Amino acid sequence: MSGPPGDTASHSFEFVAAPSDLTPYLNSLYIWRSPAEQLDDVLPAYSGQMVVFGQGVGRMQFDEATVSESSDAFFLAPLCQARNFSVSGPATLFGVSLNFRGWAALSGLSVHDYHDCFLEPGMVLGDSLARKFQGLAARWREGELDDGALLDAMSDIVRQGISQLPEQHLTVIDRTLEWLSSSFKPDLDRLYDQLPYSKRQAQRLVAQFFGQSPVRLVRRYRAVRAATLLSMPQLPEELEAEIREAFYDQAHLIKEIRFFTGRTPKRLQPGGESSINDMLGPDGYGSVDLFGSGEADQLGHDLLG
């Protein structure tokens, strides 16, 4: 059985709210299931993930020559563009979606140097926590942990592993996210004026925490925000017009959304059942306020869930 995008039976997402003490560091917890023997899809540019494969095996193509295979427990470093993946199932995956604060506080790794790759637990965690993390899948398979207990154990590992970030680094992360959320076309000078560093230092730190320069980040989040809004039902005409005005033309809109989400606007229309539609929704994507700059008022609370 193959599970193509759009096959409603090919997968299911269950999002679980992050524990209150970890909300500054996490988007959410989640359980992803697929009954398919083989599922092929695309993962959008996304923040770092902490993953346990209870059953099944995943593979992701990071470039033309490199296809990496998952282990029972691993980290997916932040993605700077959409990546093809496949899962041999049936599969059950448990995840902790780290926001950019969380990735920095847990891993201490520069996203500029570590992105678009799988990382072994020892690369991110100390030896003791890495061993605990690596043993969770076997404990779940043996019935020692149920679904909720496994997510609780993953949360506890994050809780023990995070380190306090310097206040100025938090300022860079938070103000950059606020800046990205402010507009489809945020002004670069405004970002530099808000950061307590020189322009060159600010560029270096933004790349360290986000993996890309501010200019590239604008492209990425403009495409992600546009894709998210275009996937929602009953999108007001004026908001759709605002989205289209943020790109040079229709060809540019399609190219950018495909590069960063792996989909064309047509395939992101309401009713699409790809994992991308779930991950780009309000429950799955918490790093940037995708509904900033007045979109929330235009959409109304009912459409935002």
C-alpha positions in Angstrom: 0.0 0.0 0.0 1.3 3.4 -0.9 0.2 6.6 0.9 0.2 9.5 -1.5 -0.5 13.0 -0.3 -4.2 13.5 -0.2 -5.0 10.0 1.0 -7.0 10.6 4.2 -6.1 7.2 5.6 -2.4 7.5 5.1 -1.7 9.3 8.4 -3.0 11.0 11.5 -1.6 13.7 13.8 -2.5 14.1 17.4 -1.2 17.3 18.9 -0.6 17.6 22.7 -0.1 20.9 24.4 3.4 21.4 25.8 3.7 21.3 29.7 3.3 24.8 31.0 6.9 25.1 32.2 8.2 24.2 28.8 6.0 26.4 26.7 8.8 29.0 26.2 10.8 26.2 24.5 8.3 24.1 22.6 5.7 24.4 19.8 3.9 21.3 20.9 4.1 17.5 21.5 2.6 15.2 19.0 1.9 11.6 18.0 1.9 10.7 14.3 0.6 7.5 13.0 0.4 5.8 9.6 -1.1 2.5 8.8 0.5 2.5 5.3 3.2 0.1 4.4 4.9 2.9 2.5 4.2 6.6 2.7 6.0 9.3 0.7 5.6 13.0 1.4 7.4 16.3 2.0 8.3 18.0 5.2 8.2 21.8 5.1 11.0 24.1 6.4 10.5 23.6 10.1 12.0 24.0 13.5 14.1 21.3 15.3 12.4 18.0 16.3 13.0 15.4 19.0 11.7 12.1 17.7 11.0 8.6 18.9 10.0 5.9 16.3 7.9 3.4 18.3 7.4 1.4 15.2 8.4 1.9 11.5 11.4 3.5 9.9 11.7 6.9 8.3 14.1 8.2 5.7 14.7 11.7 4.6 16.6 13.0 1.5 18.8 16.0 2.4 20.4 16.3 -1.0 20.7 14.4 -4.2 23.3 12.1 -2.9 22.2 11.7 0.8 19.3 9.8 2.2 19.4 9.3 6.0 17.5 6.6 7.8 16.0 7.1 11.3 16.9 5.3 14.4 14.6 4.6 17.4 15.5 8.0 18.8 17.1 11.0 17.1 16.9 14.7 16.5 16.0 16.4 13.3 17.9 19.6 13.1 15.9 22.6 11.8 15.1 22.5 8.1 15.8 25.5 6.0 13.8 24.2 3.0 11.3 21.5 2.3 12.7 17.9 2.3 11.3 14.7 0.9 10.7 11.9 3.3 9.4 8.3 3.3 8.1 6.0 6.0 8.0 2.2 6.0 5.1 1.3 8.2 2.8 0.8 9.9 4.4 3.5 11.9 4.0 5.3 15.2 6.1 8.4 15.8 6.3 10.5 19.0 7.7 14.0 18.7 8.6 17.1 20.6 8.6 20.1 18.4 11.3 22.5 19.7 11.0 26.2 18.9 14.1 28.2 18.2 14.6 29.1 21.9 14.2 25.4 22.7 16.8 24.3 20.1 19.3 26.7 21.4 18.7 26.0 25.0 18.7 22.2 24.6 21.4 21.6 22.0 23.7 24.6 22.1 24.3 24.0 18.4 24.5 26.7 15.8 21.7 26.2 13.3 24.1 27.7 10.7 26.3 24.7 11.2 23.7 22.0 12.0 20.6 22.1 9.9 18.8 19.8 7.4 20.2 16.6 9.0 19.5 13.8 11.5 21.6 14.1 14.7 22.3 11.3 17.2 21.1 11.9 20.7 24.6 12.3 22.0 25.1 15.3 19.8 22.4 17.2 21.5 22.2 15.7 25.0 24.6 14.6 27.7 25.5 10.9 27.9 23.0 10.1 30.7 20.0 11.8 29.0 21.0 10.4 25.6 20.8 6.9 27.0 17.4 7.5 28.5 16.2 9.0 25.2 17.5 6.0 23.2 15.7 3.5 25.5 12.2 5.0 25.2 11.1 3.2 22.1 11.9 -0.2 23.5 10.1 0.6 26.7 7.0 1.6 24.7 7.1 -1.5 22.6 7.4 -3.7 25.7 4.3 -2.0 27.2 6.2 -0.3 30.1 5.2 3.1 28.8 1.9 4.1 27.2 1.6 6.9 24.7 1.2 9.6 27.3 4.0 8.3 29.5 6.4 8.3 26.6 5.6 11.9 25.8 6.0 12.8 29.5 9.4 11.1 29.5 10.5 13.0 26.5 9.3 16.3 28.1 11.3 15.4 31.2 14.4 14.8 29.2 14.0 18.3 27.7 13.4 19.7 31.1 16.6 18.2 32.5 18.6 19.1 29.4 17.8 22.8 28.8 20.3 25.4 29.8 19.6 29.1 30.5 20.3 31.2 27.5 22.1 34.6 27.9 19.6 37.4 28.0 21.0 39.1 24.9 20.7 35.9 22.9 17.0 35.6 24.0 16.6 39.1 22.8 17.9 38.2 19.4 15.7 35.2 19.1 12.5 36.9 20.4 12.9 40.2 18.5 13.7 38.4 15.3 10.5 36.3 15.6 8.5 39.4 16.4 10.0 41.1 13.4 9.2 38.1 11.1 5.6 38.1 12.4 5.0 41.8 11.8 4.6 41.7 8.0 4.9 39.8 4.8 7.7 42.2 4.0 9.3 43.4 7.2 11.9 46.1 7.0 15.5 45.0 7.6 16.7 48.2 9.1 13.9 47.9 11.7 15.3 44.6 12.8 18.9 45.9 13.2 17.6 48.9 15.1 15.9 46.6 17.6 18.9 44.3 18.3 21.7 45.2 20.8 24.5 44.4 18.3 26.2 45.9 15.3 24.7 44.9 11.9 27.4 42.3 11.2 27.1 40.8 14.7 23.3 40.7 14.4 23.5 38.9 11.0 25.9 36.4 12.5 23.6 35.7 15.5 20.5 35.4 13.4 22.3 32.8 11.3 23.4 31.0 14.5 19.9 30.7 15.9 17.9 30.4 12.7 20.3 29.0 10.1 19.8 31.7 7.6 20.4 35.4 7.1 17.6 37.9 7.8 16.9 38.3 4.1 16.5 34.5 3.6 14.3 34.3 6.7 11.9 36.8 5.3 11.6 34.6 2.2 11.1 31.5 4.2 8.4 32.9 6.6 6.6 34.8 3.9 6.2 31.5 2.0 5.2 29.6 5.1 2.7 32.2 6.2 1.2 32.4 2.7 1.0 28.6 2.5 -0.7 28.4 5.9 -3.3 31.1 5.1 -4.0 29.7 1.6 -4.7 26.3 3.2 -7.5 27.7 5.4 -11.2 27.6 4.4 -13.1 30.8 3.7 -10.0 33.0 3.2 -11.2 36.6 2.8 -10.6 38.0 -0.7 -8.7 41.0 0.7 -6.3 38.8 2.6 -5.7 36.6 -0.5 -5.0 39.7 -2.4 -2.5 40.8 0.3 -0.7 37.5 0.0 -0.4 37.7 -3.8 0.9 41.3 -3.5 3.8 40.1 -1.3 5.2 38.2 -4.3 6.4 39.5 -7.7 3.8 37.4 -9.6 2.0 34.1 -9.6 5.1 32.2 -10.8 7.2 33.6 -7.9 4.4 32.7 -5.4 4.4 29.1 -6.6 8.2 28.8 -6.7 8.7 30.1 -3.2 5.9 28.1 -1.6 7.1 24.9 -3.3 10.7 25.5 -2.2 9.8 26.0 1.5 6.8 23.7 1.9 7.1 21.2 -0.9 3.6 22.1 -2.2 2.1 24.4 -4.7 -0.7 26.7 -3.6 -3.3 24.5 -5.4 -2.2 21.5 -3.3 -2.5 23.4 -0.1 -6.2 24.2 -0.6 -8.6 23.2 2.1 -9.3 19.5 2.0 -5.8 18.5 1.4 -4.8 15.7 3.8 -1.0 15.9 3.6 1.0 16.1 6.8 2.0 19.5 5.6 -1.5 20.9 6.1 -1.4 19.6 9.7 2.1 20.9 10.5 1.4 24.4 9.0 -1.7 24.8 11.0 -2.0 26.8 14.3 -1.5 23.6 16.4 1.7 22.5 14.7 3.6 25.7 13.9 4.2 28.0 16.8 7.5 29.6 16.1 6.2 32.7 14.3 2.9 34.3 14.7 1.6 33.3 11.3 -1.5 35.3 11.9 0.1 38.6 12.8 -0.1 41.8 10.9 -3.9 41.9 11.2 -4.7 38.5 9.7 -6.3 37.2 12.9 -8.9 40.0 12.9 -9.6 39.4 9.2 -10.0 35.6 9.6 -12.0 35.7 12.8 -11.5 33.5 15.8 -13.7 30.6 14.5 -11.4 30.0 11.6 -8.3 29.9 13.8 -9.7 27.0 15.8 
